[in-house]
Amino acid sequence: MTDIIAALALITDPQVLLVILLAAVFGLVVGALPGLTATMATALLVPITFFMAPAPAIAAIVTTSAMAIFAGDISGALLRIPGTPASAAYVEDSYKMTQKGQAELALGICLVTSAIGGLFGALILALAAPALAEVALSFSSFEYFWLACFGLSCAVFIATDAPVKGLVALLLGLFIATIGIDVTAGYPRFTFGSIELMGGVSFIPAMIGMFAVGEVMRFALASGPRPTVPNQSLRHVFHGLGRVLWRYRLNLVRGNIIGTVVGILPGSGADIAAWVSYAVAKRFSKEPEAFGNGGAEGLVDAGAANNSALGGAWIPALVFGIPGDSITAIVIGVLYMKGMNPGPTVFLHEPQLLYAVFISFFLANLLMIPLGYGAIRLARQILNVDRAILMPIILLFCVVGSFAINNTVFGVGIMLVMGVLAFFMEENGFPIAPVILGIVLGPMVEENFMTSMIKADGNLLGFFERPIAACLGVLTLIIWSWVILGLIRGRPAVQAAPGMPGDQA
């Protein structure tokens, strides 16, 4: 109890509270700009944390990352351009709700579910960090391989009437993920002599290009009257929200749990948590046809999952010094710099700072409601801007975001190429979300497959020898079997496959 009181004294210091407030505003701004991700926002804070005490430094990172994850929903809902990768899974639903005149409801759902998810993740972090981290550490390359395959299986159902096109798009994303240096042999693949391509195709410029540049091209090449978005005040963000959250209360709980569990797994993060939660939501929905067409159900699940994953990712980082995602990888460096060596001993030597981390999570997610509402109110000006003026500004931000990833023009080139590709894909009815998912999970699939094959000495049965791996493997193979049967029978696999996750948007 003494340690908790000491932690409260650290966080409630006026200077620390001011740091948290400024970090919250910074996270909202960076997260809302396409390409400037939560990871980048955290990285930009690191030089500033050199001059801070441990408590405000960690609180600033916690607050910035939580705000940035939510803020990515704002540009996604208003412009169909997700500000962060975590918002990409459900950007179609949120944007189509805006087109229907329901931007207030869409953003209200994103705001409140993100706050609830963040609070849930923080609660699990505070109560069960050691035990849950131990479970996460029991995952080997075999479990991670099947988990990634399970996530990839969802992409086929991006369009229930065209699963083959979803599969083709997924394979294209997996192909793009193979560009670069082979993870085992160290041999360059599909680089065509380009030194820049040896590092692979960066996910962030690819995502920006496929969502943003494709949208800009579609606007520029449109003939006849261009589609307009209804002018909405965005004042009544919470109107009707209680009814929606009560209707989908089980979805909210499920999204919180999935997000936390996925976040605990090292290397996963909020973006994968959002994809998985959205997929599960569609599979068990009574209205799967609403997903991708402006339904609110997917937003509840995925919106809760992406922020609850943040708290989950801190569990292996604090208890074992293993980063749960890219943000906690940066955090570990900051902890070492501040003399807090992550690991079991941190609970003994620095308990007050550990509790300060927990309190920072709760405070950041409580602040998200009023500050997020203010950000939404300011963002309404976007709807009043003429699209002919807005699109060039968006393209400029996309160029800046793509360049800033590695400070190279090559990232801008990737963005443009992927944007043109996305434009032609959507013009011919191919979904682009499976491409993004393939790029995200492709390296995870390949690396863990090759590692597992080496461990098993080439014996495929080795993928089923561990209990958790066997369960995940059997489940994934059942899903694939139902897909094939559905295609053979000539009907949508989603309708024929009980137990199978749904699609992404």
N, C-alpha and C positions, 0 to 999 in steps of 0.2 A: 504493500500500500504506500509505503514511503517513496518507492521509486515512481509510482504513478503520480503522486503529488509533485515530485520533483520534475517530472516530464511536463505536467500541466503548467508549472511555473516557467519552464523553458519556452513553451509554445505561446503562452499568453503574454509574454513580454511584448510591449508595444512595438519595438523594432522588428521582432519576428512576425507579428501580425501584419505590419506594413509590408514586409518582404513577401508574405503569403499573398496579400492583396495585389501587389505589383506582378508577382509571378502568375496569378490567375488571369489578369488582363493580358499579359504577354502570351500565355498559352492560348487564350481565345483568339487573339489576332493571328498568331502563327498557324494554329490549327485550321482556321477558316480559309487560309490562302492555299490554293491548290499546289501541291508539291512540297510545301514546307510542313513536314510531318512532325508528330510528337517526338520522335527520336531526334530530329534536327533541332527542335525547340530545346530539348534537354541538353543536347551537345552545345548549343549556343550559350547555355547557362554556366557551363563548367568553368570558363575563365573567371566569371563573376564570383563563383563559389570559393575561389582561392582566398578571397578577402572576407569570407564569412566564417562564423563559428559553426560547428557541426550541425546544431539544431536548425537554424535558419537555412543552411545550405540544403539539407535533406528535405525540409519542408517545401522549399522553393521548387525542387525537382518533382516532388510528389504532386504539388498543386499544378504545375505547368503541364505535366503529362496528362493528368485527369481532364483538365480544361481543353487541351488540344484534341484529345480523342473525341470529346463531344462536339467541339467546334467544327470538326470535319463534316458533321451532318448538316450544317447550315448551308454551305455552298453546294452540298449534294442535293438538298431538297429544293433550293432555289434555282440552281443552274445545271443540275445533273453532272456536276463535277465534284467528286468526293475530295474533301480537303485532306483526309488521311486515308491510308489503306483500310483501316478498320471500318470506314463508312462505305466502302465499295460494294460490300455484299448486298446491301439493301437500298442502293441509290436509286434504282429503277422505281421501287415502290414509293419512296419519299418524293421523288420528282413528279411522278404521275399523280400523287395526291395534290401536289401544288397546282398542276394543270387542271385538276378538278375543282380548284378553289378551296382546298383543304390544307394549305400550307401551315396554318396555325395549329391544326391538329397534329400534323406530321412532326413539326418541330417541337410541339409540346410533348409528344410521346418520346421523341429522342432525348429531350432534356430530362424529363422525370425518370425515365427508365435508366438513363446513364447515371443519374445521381443515386438511384436505388441500387443499381448494380455495383457502383463504386462503394457504397456503404456495406453491402453484403460481402464484397471481396475483402474489405477492411476488417469486417467482423471475423471472417474465417482466418485472415492473416493473424489477428490478435489472439484468437482462441486455439487454433490448431496448427500453427506453423510447424513445429517439429515433427509431429506425426504425419502430416500430409506431405512434407518434403521428403520424408523417408520413403513413402509410397512412390513418389515421383522418381526417386533415385533407383527404384527397382526396375525401371524401364531400360531396356537395352536397345540395340539397333534393330532387333527383330520386332519389338513392340512398336517402335517408331515407324518402321517400314509399313506395317499393316495399318497403323493409325493414319499415315499419309495417304495410303491407297483408299482407305475408307472415306477420307475427305474428297479425294479425286472422283470417287464414284458418284458423288452428288452432282457433279457438273453436267453429266449426260442429260439431266432432266431440266435443263434451263428452259426448254420449250417442250411441253408435254406432247405437242403434235409433231415435233421434229427432233427426236432423240439422236438421230444419226448426225444431224448438223451440230448438236451439242457435243457429240463424241469427236467429230472432226475438229471443232474449235479447241477442245481439250487437248487433243494430240498436237495441234499446232502450238499451244502453250508449252507443252512438254518438250517439243522440239526446240523452241526458243530457249528453254531452260538448259538445254545441253550445250549451247554455244559457249565456248571458252575452253579452259584447261580441264582435261579429264581428271576426275577426283582421285583416281587410283593410279593411272599410268603417267599422269602429268603431261599428256600429249594434247596439243591444241586441236580443237574440233570446230569446223565450220567458221573459222576465223578469216579465211581468204587472205592470209598474210597481214591482217590488221592487228597491230599491237593492242589497240584499245579493246578489241573484241575478245582478247585473251582473258580479260576479267569478267566476261559474260555480259549479258544484257541486264542492266540495272532495272530493278522492278519499279522504282518510283517514276523515272522518265517514261517507262512503258505504260504504266497506269495513267499518267497524266495525258499521254498522247492518245490512248484508246478512248478515254472518256472526254477529255477536253478538246483536243484538236479535231477529233471526229465530229464533235458537236459544232465547232466553229466552221468546219468544211460544209456540214449539212446546211447550216444557216446561209453561208455565202453562195452555195450552189442552188438553193431552193428557188423554184420558179413559182410565180403566182403569189397569192397572199400568204404571208409567213405566219406560222402559228404563234399565238400570243398567250402569255400567262395572265390569268385574271389578277387584277390589282387587288391586293389584300393588305389589310392594315397591320396584321401580326400583333395586335394588341391583346386579343383574347386567346392567348396560347393555352391557357388552362381550361378553357370552356369545353365541356363535354369530355374532358380527359378522364375524370373519375369513372365514368360509365365504361369507357374503353378499357381502362386498366382492370376494372372489376370483371369485365367479360373475359379478359385474357389473363386473369390472375395466375392461373397455372402456368401459362407461357412465361410469365414474368419470373416465377420461381425457377422454372426449368432453365431459362436463359441465365439466371444468376449462377445456378449450379454448374451448367456446362462451361460458362465463361471462367469460373474459378478453377475448375478441374483442368481445362485446357491451359489456362495461364500457369498453373503449377508445373506443367511439363516443360522442361528447359528447351528453349528455342522456338516455342510456339507463338505466344503473344496474342494481342487483342484482335489482329486482323483474322488469324485462323479461327479464333474463338467465335467471331461474328459469322464467318462462313459456316462453321459446323452447326452453330445454334440455329441459323436461318434454315439450313437443310433439314434439321430435325423438326423444326416447326412446320415446314411444309408437309413432311411425311405424315405427321400426326394431325394435321389440320382437317377440319370438316369442310373447308373451302379452299382446297389447294389451287383452284383456278384463279383466286384473287392474288396470289403471289406473283410479283412482277407486273401487276396491273393496278397498283395503287391500293393494295390491302394494308391494313394497319397491323395485322397479326405478326407478320415477319419483323416489323419495326420493334415491337415489344420484346420479342425473343432476342434479336441480335443487338438491339440497343442496350439491353441489360448485360448481355454477354461481353461486349467489348470493354466496358469499364470494370466489370467484376474481374476480368482477366488481369487487370493491372495489379490488384491486390494479390491475386494468386501468384503472379510472376515474382513478387518480392519474397515469397516463402523460401524457395531454394536459394535465392540470392543472400538472404540474411542468415539462414540456418547452415548452409553448406558452402556459401561463396560461389555458387553456380548460377549464372544469369538465366533468368526465366525468359527474357526477351532482350531486344537491343537496348531498351531503356535501362533495365537493371544491369546490363553489362557496363553502361556508363556509370551507374550508381555505385557499383562495386569499386571502380577506380576512385570515385569521390570518397567512399568510405575509407579506403586505404589511405588516401591523402589526409583525411581527418583523424587518422589513428584508430579507426574502428575496423578491426580486422574481421570481415564476415566469417561466420562459422559458429559452432556451438558455444565457444567461449564468450561470444558477444553478449549472451544472456547473463553471464556471470560478471563480466568486467564493465559493461556499459549498459546496464538495464534501463537507466533513465532515458538514454538516447534512443533505445529500442522502442520504449513506450512513446517517446516523442514522435517516432515514425508512425506508429499506429494512430495517435491523436491527429497528426497532420492529415492522414487519409480521411478521417471522419470530418475534419474541418473543411478540407478542400471540396468534398462532395456535398456538404451542406451549403457552402458558398456557391456551388455550381447553379443552384436554383435561381437566386436573385441576379447573379452576374450573367448567367446564361440567358435569362429573360431579357436583360438589358442588351446583350449582344444581338439577340433576335430582333428586338425593336429597331436597333440601328441598321440591321441587315435589310430591313424592308425597303430601304432606299434602292436596293438593287433592282427590285421589281418595277420601279418607276423610271429606270434608265432605258433609253432607246437601245434596242439590241444591236443596232448598227454601230453604236458607240461602245456598248458593253463588250462585244465580242473581241475587238482588238485589244482592249484592256486585259481581258481574260487571257488572250494569247500571250501578251507581254508577261503576265504573272507566271504563266506556264513555262516560258522560256527561262525566266529567272529561277524558278524552282528546279527545273531540269539541270540547269547549269550549276546550281549550288550544291547538288549532290556530291560531285567529285571535282567541282571547279574546273570543268572542261566542256568545250563546245560539243564534244562527242555525245554527251547526254542530251543535248538539244537535238542532235541528229537522230538519236534513238526515238525521242519523243515524236518527231515529225514523221518518221517512217511508220511507227506504230499507229499514229493517228490516221495516216492514209490507209493503212491496212484495215483498221477498225471501220473506217467509212465504207469501204467496199464490202466488208463482211456484212455489216448491217443492211446495206442496200440489197444484198442477196439473201437476207434472212438468216444469217449465221450469228448466233449470240456471241458477245465479246467477254462476258463474265467467265466462261470456262477457260478462255485464253489466260486471263489474269490469274485464275486459280492454278492453272498448270505452271505458270511462271513462278508462283509463290511456293508451291509444294514440290515442283519438279526436282530441285536440288536435294530436298529432304528425302524424296523417294530414292533417287539414284545413290546418294551417299550411304544411306542406311542399307540399301540392297547390296551394294558392293561390299560394305563392311560385314554384313551378315553372311554373305557367300564365302568370304575369307574365313570367318569364324567357323562356319559349318563345313569347310573344306569342299565346297561345291555341292553338298547334299541338301536338296530342297526340303527334305523332311525336317531339317534343322529349324525351319521357320515355324514349326508347329510343336516343338519340344517343350517350350516354356508355356505355362498355363495361360498367362494373359495374352501372349502372342497367339496361342492356338485359338482362343476365343475370338480375338479380333480378326484373325485370318479366316476362320470359318464364316464369321458374319460377313466379311467382305466378299468372299467367294459366293455366298448365297445371294448377295445383292447382284453380283455380276451374272449369276445364272438366271435370275429373274429378268434382268435386262435383256439377255439374249433370247429367252423364251418369249418375252413381250414383243421383240422385233420379229421373231419367226412367225408369231401368230398374227402379226400385222396390226397390232393395236398399241397405244401408248403404254410403255412399260410401267409408268407411275400407277396406272389403274390396275395393273396386273400383279403388282409386287408389294404385298403386305410386309411390313417390317423394314421398309427401305426408306432412306432419307430422301428429302425433296431437293429442289433445285436452288440455285442462287439467282440473285438479280443484281 
